[in-house]
Amino acid sequence: MDARELAIQLATRDYNAGTFTSQRAAAKVYGLPQSTLYNRLYSTITSTASY
């Protein structure tokens, strides 16, 4: 698992656990774009996975 995927999983876990009150805060702490976290939380298909 690469560092980016780990950051996404940790941000998702912490947001769902209530550690962060906003997606923006969780994304910022883990150095992710807010859109990436949003997409992962709501299970939209990534552009690389769709090809």
N, C-alpha and C positions, 0 to 999 in steps of 0.2 A: 504494500500500500504506500502510495507516495504522500508527501507532506501536505499537498493541497487537499487530497481526499480525506486525510486525517483531520485537517482543520475544518472541513465541511461537516464531518461526522461529529466532531466535538462541539461545534457551534450549534448544530441541530439538537444534539443531546441537551446542552445547557439551556437553550431557548425553551425546549419542551419541558424541561425540569423546573422552569421558572427562575433560573439564575439571572436571566436578562428579561427586562420588561418589554424590549422591542427587538425586532429582527435587526434593525440598524445597529444597535449596540453590540449584539452578538457578532455580527459580521465584522464590525470595526475591530473588536478585540482580537479576532482570529485572522485579520488581514484579508478578508474576502469581500468581493462586491456584494452589495445587498441583494442584487438580482439573483446571484448564484444561490444564496441561502434560501431566498423565496422559492426559487424553482425546485430546490431539493425538498423543501418542506411540503410543497404542494404537488410533488411528483410529476412535474412536467418533464418531457424527454429532452435531454441535452442534444445539442447539434451534433456532437461526435457520436453519440449513441444511435442517432437516427440514420446514420449512413452505414 
